[in-house]
Amino acid sequence: MSADPWVADGLRLLRAESEALLTDLRALQPADWARPSNCPPWDVATLVAHVTSGAEFHCACVERGLAGERTSPSTREERMAATARLAAEGPERMIAVLEANTDYFERLFDRLDAAQLEILAFHNHGLRPARWFVPHRLAEVVFHRWDVQASLGRATPPDDATVGYFLPTMLEVNLPVLYTRGARGRGRLRLVTREQPPRAWLVEADGEALRATPDGADAPSVTISPGDLGLLVYGRLPLATLIASGRATADADAAAVVPSLLGSP
């Protein structure tokens, strides 16, 4: 087990979410794999192949970082081709590869010492310390598990405690990158979690950059559970849907700026 308590917690949550995803996949019927997913143009099989190969790519990036290399281990085209090949190999093979990749990811991060966890490695979001890949991989598994469920019409909200673990990384590190790929709106927004005690982030954007900082400053606010906040930030559910179902509350001014401040991958 990792000597770093935060990394050890992340790996524990990642193991639980990965096992839950594997349980879901083993229960799929043959026809389910060919259904369109909610991540077009992928079908469910390609979506699963994507999340399966993600762990391998992350490990390769970190291993290159440990060797002093800060470039991508493969091109986007090569990764897309590998995903398509894996999807074509069928459910049994994808499940086996996901199991193996999960084990490898865990072993890699279990052995990294404090200095190695801080080495910089390539990612499409930019150079990131090795420890960042733990919450990022966890988020990938959580939200793509939700994608599989949603594609089959039976999605349930992600676990609040699990999303709560990577919420600071999602908002303070990943969201500013997503903002630059989206509408780049302007405004201020306060995100408040339905936790005990609640946490809050002040999100500010000026059209060029976005900053999300833990803050209790007065601003138009959205109050929402950690799991639903993740679905909102990653573009899975719109705020209007979450408000209509009672899963979020928002000031009128906050609802107006959310679409241009909270991006999608």
N, C-alpha and C positions, 0 to 999 in steps of 0.2 A: 504494500500500500504506500502511496506517496507520502513523504515526510511533510509535505505542505498540507495543512489542514483544509485550506480552501480548495485546492486541487483534489484532495481525497474526497471531499464532499461532492464535488462536481462529477468525479468518476463514479461514485456510488449512485448518484441520480441518473447518470448516463446509462449505467448498467440496467437500472430498473426500467427506464424508458425504452431502451433497446430490446429488452426481454418482452416488454408489453407489445412493442411493434412486431416482434417475431411471432408472438402468440396470435396477434391479429392476422398476420400474413398466412400462418398455417391454417387458419379457419376459412380462408377465401376459397370460393368455388372457382373452377377453371374459367367460367365466363366472366368472373369479376376482374380478372387480370387484363381482359381486353376492353373493359369499359373506358370511356373517356374520363380523364381526371379533371380536377378543378385547376390544373396547371397546364392549360393548352399550349402546344398541340399534343402533349403527352397523353398516352393511355396509362392505366394504373401500373402496368408492368414497367414502363419506362420511368415513371415516377419512383417506383421502388428501386429500380436500377440506379437512378440518380442518387438517392439517399444512401444506398449501399456503397457506391463508389466514392462518396464524399469522405468517408473515414480514411480510405486509402490515399486520397489526394492530400488530406490534411497531414497524415503521417509523413508522406513524402516531402511536403513543404518543411515540416519541422526537422526531419532528418537532414535535409539540405542545409537548413539554417545551422544546425549543430556542426556541420562540416564547413561552415563559412560561406555557403552559397545562398544568395538572396534572390534567386530567380525562380521562375515557375518550373516544376518538374515536367510539365507537359503543356501543349497549347490548348486553347479552348476547343479547337476542332478535334484534336486527339482525344480529349475527354468526352466530347459528344459522341465520337465514334465508338469509344470503349463502352459508354453507357448503352448505346444501341446494341452492341454485340452481347452485352450481359443480359439485356432484356430479352433478346432472341433465344438465349439459352434456356429460358423457362423458369418457373417458380422454384422448383427444387434447388436448382443451381444458385439462384439469387439469394434464397434463404441461407444456404450454406456459406456463401461468400459474406453475407451480412454478419453471420455468427463469427466467422474468422476475422473479419475486419474490426469488429467490436472488440474481440479479444486482443488483437494486435495494438489497437489504439490504447487500450487500458494498460497493457504491458509497457508500451513506450513511455507513457506519462508517469507510470509508477516508478520508473527508474531515473527520472530526471531529478537532478539536485537543484538547489536554490538558484545557482548561477545559470544552469541550463534552462530553467524555466523563464529566464529573462532574455535569452538570445532572440534576435529578430529573425523572422521567417517570412517568406513570401505568402501573400494572399491577395485575391483580387481586390479586397478592400484597401490594400496597402500593406507595408511591412508591419507585422504584429509580433509581440513577444509570445514565446511558445505557450505560456499559460493561457493566453487569450483563446487558443484553439479549443480548450475544454468547454467553456460556456458556449462558444460558437457552435461546436458540434452538438452539444446538448440541445440548443435551440433548433438546429436543423432536424434532429430526430423528433423532437416534440411537435414541431409545426408540420413536418411531412407526415408524421403519423396522423395528425389531424386531417391533412389533405387526403390521405387514403380513406379515412372514415367518411369525410365529406363527399368524396367521389362516389361512395356507395350509399349515401343518404343516411348515415347514422353517426354523425360527428357529435362528440361531447367536448365540453370546454377542457382545455389542458389543466393539469394539476397546478393550483395556485402556488404551492410551496416550491415546486420545481421551477416554474417560471420566475418566481421571486428570487431564486438563486442567481439567475443570469439577467435579471431586470436592469441592474446598473450597467452592465456591459451592453445590453441591447439599446438602452437609451443614450448613454453617455459616449459610447464608442461607435456602435453600428448605425444608429439613427442619423448622425451627421453625414455619413457616407450615402445612405439611402436618400437623404434630402437632395444631395447634388445630382441625383439621377431622376428626380421627380419634378414637380411643378415649381419648386423654389419660391413658395409664397413667403409673405412677410407677416410677422405678428408675434404675440406672446401668448403662452398657454401654460396653465398649471395642471399637471397630471397628479391625481391623488389616488392612492391605492386603497381598496377596501380590505385592509389588514388591521390587526391589532398588535402594536400601534400602527397607524397608517404611515406610509412614506409619501413624499411629494417631490416632484421634479419641476423646475421652471424651464420651459422650452422657449427659446428666443431665436428668431430667424430674420435676416435682413435682405434676403434675396440672393446673397452670395454664400453665406454659411449659416449653419444652425448649431446652437449650443444647448445642451441639456445638462443642468446642474441641480444637485439636491438642494432644494430651497423651499422656504415657506412663504416666498414673496406673494403679494397680492396680484392676481392676474385672473382672467377668465379661466374657469376650471372645468375639468372632466374628472368625475369620480367613478372608479371602475376597478374590478378585481385584477390581480396580476395576470391571470391567464387570459382574460378578455383583452387586457391592454396589449398583450403580445399579439393576439389575433388582429387587433386594430392597427398596430404599428406595422406589422408585416402584410397588411393589405388583405387579410382573409375575411374580415367582416367590417362593414361600414358602421360608423358611429350611429347612424339613424336606426339601423337594425338592432344594435345593442341597447339603445334608448327605448325603442318600441317594446322590447322584450323585458324591460326592467333591469337589464344587466349593467346599465350605465346611466349616469345623470350628467347633464352638462348645462352650463350657462349658455344663453343664446349666442353671445360673442364667441365662446369657445367652439361651439358647433360650426360656426361660420369659417373658422380658420383651420380646423382639423384637416380637411382634405388636402390643403397645400403645405402643411407642416409635417404630417405623419405620412411617411412614404411607404412604398412597397418594394420588395426585392426585384 
